[in-house]
């Protein structure tokens, strides 16, 4: 297998043959020629007749990619396979590219890299995915692919209808706005079809598939999914985003750039997307995932929640006794402590119990009436994340306005020395809220 590093346009002649054939056949005619599950027939038509040497396959080498690539290898192992090497992939994915290419005898895998100057200009700290994931995808995926497709009249994708609502109307053949033909051989396949095909042909799984990664993209924007979740729900979790953008022509929908006001979680010195949703009263324990379950609800249905494999958080209300769940804290990926009003101090007590006495080390977030003046006090009690809806507080945090406690009568944590001790050992710790 020859693996080619590529960042410039692919050298290939540009002809109108594919477009002429498209006009002759007509998209409707093409889509009526094949049974819904006849993926091999669709692919063979595209490779051997419709587009011939004007066709490329775009593959993520993700959880399901082995199926389509196996079909390609049986028809034409020399067909160009374009892999977007974004620089943000899991190491397991990069290893899988080599493993699968060698196993299937794919002889023309091409790695498309983003422009290094553009990365330095727009993403020097490699954290653009946090503030504007659409811009990150544009630089690392859309631009390199657009350049590469300049030499082709059409391309093949592995998308399937069942994956998302946006893909629910996929057909086998589509005409894009740049007059290319997009071919989706697996459009009508279900998850069971994919699994059966991989088993029948003994295809190697992506190394992360067994860990719950049903759809695999760039590492910062991909998380595992649990039973019952949509396969692509682990992509850009918590963001208003469902596609990277390379398929915009097909679904006519693309997520808008993230509005800063949508980023309400302040953590590690910046506002970030919040992957946790809102608890809905009446949700069955088996269906709860990525929500903060009220403490009272958890206690009543403790056995069911402990048996669930879904990621869960805990919501501690102002009147809740955290000692009731002292032995179960390891079950929660995040704990939200409610601060219902500026004058209500019960949240501080709960936070200190969780962080100091019970030793909880995960995300401890403040929710409710979270104001700028409270944040230094909350941090003293172990809170390390804040859900902010107050406009003035948000503005203060964005500006990096410091919050400092110079005098205190009682220590919090193990390194504070309160007023009243001898002057030469008395000091005030620096609790500064800052942004990068």
QUIHU-V202191 format. One record per residue. N is the residue number from 1. PSI is psi in radians with two decimals (NA if undefined). OMEGA is omega in degrees with one decimal (NA if undefined). Layout:
BEGIN
n,psi,omega
N,PSI,OMEGA
N,PSI,OMEGA
END
This chain:
BEGIN
n,psi,omega
1,2.28,176.2
2,2.10,179.9
3,2.10,-171.4
4,2.13,171.9
5,2.23,-175.4
6,2.23,173.5
7,-0.24,178.9
8,2.91,179.7
9,2.52,178.5
10,2.36,178.3
11,1.95,177.4
12,2.52,-177.5
13,2.56,179.7
14,2.06,178.9
15,3.01,178.2
16,0.21,-175.5
17,-0.77,-178.8
18,-0.69,-179.8
19,-0.68,178.9
20,-0.73,179.5
21,-0.64,178.9
22,-0.77,179.7
23,-0.57,-179.1
24,-0.78,-178.9
25,-0.85,-173.2
26,2.40,-179.1
27,-0.74,-178.4
28,-0.74,179.4
29,-0.78,-180.0
30,-0.82,-175.7
31,-0.25,177.5
32,-0.06,-173.6
33,-0.27,-171.0
34,2.55,171.8
35,2.72,-174.8
36,-0.66,-175.4
37,0.12,-176.6
38,1.16,-177.2
39,-0.73,-178.7
40,-0.69,179.1
41,-0.74,177.6
42,-0.80,-177.7
43,-0.74,-179.7
44,-0.73,177.1
45,-0.80,-177.7
46,-0.72,-175.1
47,-0.81,-170.0
48,-0.36,-174.2
49,-1.03,-170.5
50,-0.85,-172.8
51,-0.30,176.7
52,-2.11,-175.1
53,0.21,177.5
54,0.20,-172.7
55,2.46,173.3
56,2.74,175.1
57,2.29,174.8
58,2.05,-175.6
59,2.44,176.3
60,-0.12,-172.8
61,0.81,-179.3
62,-2.70,-171.4
63,-0.59,-177.0
64,0.00,-170.1
65,-0.47,-176.7
66,-0.56,-177.5
67,-0.97,-179.1
68,-0.73,-178.2
69,-0.55,175.0
70,-0.74,177.3
71,-0.73,178.4
72,-0.76,-176.9
73,-0.49,-179.6
74,-0.35,-179.5
75,-0.85,179.7
76,1.64,-178.3
77,-0.16,178.8
78,0.02,179.8
79,2.38,178.9
80,2.24,175.9
81,2.03,-176.9
82,2.12,178.4
83,2.13,-178.8
84,1.74,-179.6
85,1.50,-171.8
86,-0.31,-174.1
87,0.03,-178.0
88,0.24,-177.6
89,2.76,170.1
90,2.51,174.0
91,-0.58,179.8
92,-0.60,178.8
93,-0.75,179.8
94,-0.64,176.1
95,-0.64,-178.8
96,-0.58,176.0
97,-0.81,-179.7
98,-0.76,-178.3
99,-0.86,-176.4
100,-0.68,178.8
101,-0.74,179.2
102,-0.76,-178.8
103,-0.71,-176.5
104,-0.10,179.7
105,0.56,178.9
106,2.05,-170.0
107,-0.03,-172.3
108,0.94,177.5
109,2.19,-176.6
110,2.22,-179.4
111,2.11,-178.5
112,1.99,-176.5
113,2.58,175.6
114,2.78,179.5
115,2.16,-175.8
116,-0.61,178.6
117,-0.66,178.6
118,-0.65,177.9
119,-0.75,178.8
120,-0.65,-176.9
121,-0.78,-171.6
122,-0.32,-177.6
123,0.96,-174.9
124,-0.51,-178.5
125,0.07,178.9
126,0.64,178.8
127,0.34,179.2
128,-0.49,-179.5
129,-0.44,-179.5
130,-0.79,-172.7
131,-0.56,-178.1
132,1.38,-177.0
133,-0.51,178.0
134,-0.68,177.1
135,-0.68,178.1
136,-0.81,178.0
137,-0.65,-179.0
138,-0.81,-177.8
139,-0.75,-170.7
140,-0.30,-177.1
141,-1.01,-170.5
142,-0.85,-177.7
143,-0.85,178.4
144,-0.68,-179.0
145,-0.72,178.3
146,-0.74,179.2
147,-0.76,-176.8
148,-0.64,-176.8
149,-0.04,179.4
150,-0.44,-178.2
151,0.18,-175.1
152,2.61,178.0
153,-0.14,179.7
154,2.92,179.1
155,2.79,-174.5
156,2.36,175.8
157,2.86,179.5
158,0.33,-177.1
159,2.68,-178.1
160,2.59,-176.2
161,-0.67,-171.5
162,-0.20,-172.0
163,-0.80,-178.9
164,2.88,176.3
165,-0.68,-178.3
166,-0.48,-178.1
167,0.13,-172.9
168,-0.24,-178.4
169,0.37,-178.9
170,2.51,170.8
171,3.02,-178.7
172,-0.65,-177.2
173,2.39,179.1
174,2.68,175.7
175,2.11,-177.5
176,2.97,-176.1
177,-0.32,177.7
178,0.35,175.7
179,0.52,171.4
180,2.76,176.6
181,2.21,175.3
182,2.27,-174.6
183,2.24,-178.9
184,1.38,-174.8
185,-0.53,-174.7
186,0.29,-173.2
187,-0.70,-173.8
188,0.06,-179.1
189,2.59,175.1
190,2.99,178.7
191,-0.65,180.0
192,-0.61,178.1
193,-0.74,179.2
194,-0.85,-178.4
195,-0.73,-179.0
196,-0.71,-179.7
197,-0.76,179.0
198,-0.67,179.4
199,-0.78,-179.1
200,-0.70,-175.5
201,0.14,175.8
202,0.90,-177.7
203,2.45,-179.5
204,2.38,178.8
205,2.67,170.0
206,2.39,-176.8
207,-0.44,-177.7
208,-0.14,-176.0
209,-0.72,-178.9
210,-0.27,179.6
211,0.15,176.0
212,0.15,179.2
213,1.73,-175.7
214,-0.37,175.7
215,2.18,-167.3
216,2.08,176.1
217,-2.40,178.7
218,2.53,-173.9
219,-0.77,-177.3
220,-0.40,-173.9
221,0.34,-178.5
222,2.32,175.8
223,2.85,179.0
224,2.74,175.4
225,2.86,-179.1
226,2.96,-177.8
227,2.28,178.8
228,-0.27,178.3
229,2.65,172.7
230,2.42,-177.7
231,-0.52,-177.9
232,0.17,179.6
233,-0.28,176.9
234,-0.01,178.1
235,2.18,-179.9
236,0.76,-178.6
237,2.30,179.4
238,-0.07,-179.6
239,2.71,175.4
240,1.18,-171.6
241,2.30,-179.5
242,-0.32,-177.8
243,2.69,178.2
244,-0.43,177.8
245,-0.27,-178.6
246,-0.25,179.4
247,0.38,-176.6
248,-0.67,-177.9
249,-0.54,-172.5
250,-0.94,-173.2
251,-0.10,178.2
252,0.29,179.0
253,2.39,173.3
254,2.44,-177.1
255,2.43,176.6
256,2.81,175.7
257,2.51,-178.3
258,2.20,174.1
259,2.34,-178.6
260,-0.55,-179.3
261,-0.34,179.3
262,-0.32,-179.9
263,1.72,-172.5
264,-0.18,-176.9
265,2.07,178.7
266,2.02,-176.3
267,2.45,179.2
268,0.66,173.5
269,0.16,-179.3
270,2.81,175.4
271,2.27,-177.7
272,2.89,176.6
273,2.48,-178.8
274,1.95,-178.9
275,-0.15,-175.9
276,2.31,178.0
277,-3.09,-177.5
278,2.37,178.0
279,2.35,177.6
280,2.13,-179.1
281,2.33,178.2
282,-0.06,178.3
283,2.27,179.1
284,2.46,-179.3
285,-0.64,-177.2
286,-0.35,-178.3
287,-0.17,-177.5
288,2.30,178.0
289,2.46,-179.8
290,0.71,173.8
291,2.75,175.6
292,1.87,-178.0
293,2.24,177.6
294,2.46,-176.1
295,-0.75,-179.4
296,-0.74,178.5
297,-0.72,179.6
298,-0.78,-178.6
299,-0.75,-178.8
300,-0.66,-176.8
301,0.66,-173.1
302,-0.85,-175.9
303,-0.72,-178.7
304,-0.71,-180.0
305,-0.64,178.6
306,-0.50,-179.7
307,-0.38,-178.6
308,2.53,179.3
309,-0.02,-176.3
310,2.59,174.5
311,2.32,-177.5
312,2.66,170.8
313,3.00,179.9
314,2.34,175.5
315,2.06,179.8
316,1.92,179.2
317,2.94,-176.4
318,-0.53,-178.3
319,0.15,-176.6
320,2.62,176.7
321,1.86,-175.8
322,-0.32,179.5
323,-0.34,177.8
324,-0.38,-178.6
325,0.36,-175.5
326,-0.64,-176.9
327,-0.07,-174.6
328,0.13,-173.5
329,-0.49,179.1
330,-0.22,179.5
331,-0.33,-169.2
332,2.28,176.8
333,-0.35,-179.8
334,2.51,174.7
335,2.20,178.6
336,2.20,178.5
337,2.21,-175.5
338,2.30,173.7
339,1.59,-171.6
340,-0.43,-178.1
341,2.74,-178.1
342,-0.59,-176.0
343,-0.02,-178.3
344,1.96,-174.9
345,0.09,-175.4
346,-0.51,179.3
347,-0.62,179.1
348,-0.73,179.8
349,-0.76,180.0
350,-0.74,-179.3
351,-0.75,-179.4
352,-0.67,177.1
353,-0.78,-178.4
354,-0.81,-174.4
355,-0.71,-173.2
356,-1.01,-175.2
357,-0.75,-175.6
358,-0.16,172.3
359,0.54,179.4
360,2.25,-174.0
361,-0.02,-178.0
362,-2.87,178.2
363,2.17,178.2
364,1.83,-172.5
365,2.62,175.0
366,2.33,177.9
367,2.75,179.1
368,-2.25,-177.1
369,1.32,-176.1
370,1.93,-177.0
371,2.78,-174.9
372,-0.73,-177.5
373,-0.40,-177.5
374,-0.42,-169.9
375,-0.76,176.3
376,-0.65,178.6
377,-0.71,178.8
378,-0.71,179.9
379,-0.64,177.5
380,-0.46,-177.7
381,0.11,175.3
382,-0.05,179.5
383,2.29,-177.7
384,0.11,176.9
385,2.60,-173.3
386,2.22,174.0
387,1.97,-169.9
388,2.13,175.3
389,-0.20,-177.9
390,2.10,-172.9
391,-0.77,-178.3
392,-0.65,178.2
393,-0.75,178.4
394,-0.80,-179.8
395,-0.70,179.3
396,-0.75,-179.2
397,-0.65,178.7
398,-0.53,178.5
399,-0.18,-179.4
400,0.46,178.6
401,2.16,-176.0
402,2.62,172.4
403,2.08,-172.9
404,2.41,175.7
405,1.96,-175.9
406,-0.49,-177.0
407,2.30,175.7
408,2.59,-176.3
409,-0.48,-179.8
410,2.46,179.9
411,2.64,170.9
412,2.24,-174.1
413,-2.90,-173.1
414,0.04,-173.2
415,0.23,-179.4
416,2.42,177.1
417,1.99,-172.4
418,2.91,174.5
419,2.47,179.6
420,-0.30,175.8
421,3.02,-176.6
422,2.48,-171.2
423,-0.67,-173.0
424,-0.15,174.8
425,-0.12,-178.0
426,2.40,178.7
427,2.83,177.1
428,2.14,179.0
429,2.72,-179.1
430,1.79,176.4
431,1.60,-175.7
432,2.25,173.7
433,2.05,-176.2
434,2.82,174.5
435,2.76,-177.6
436,NA,NA
END
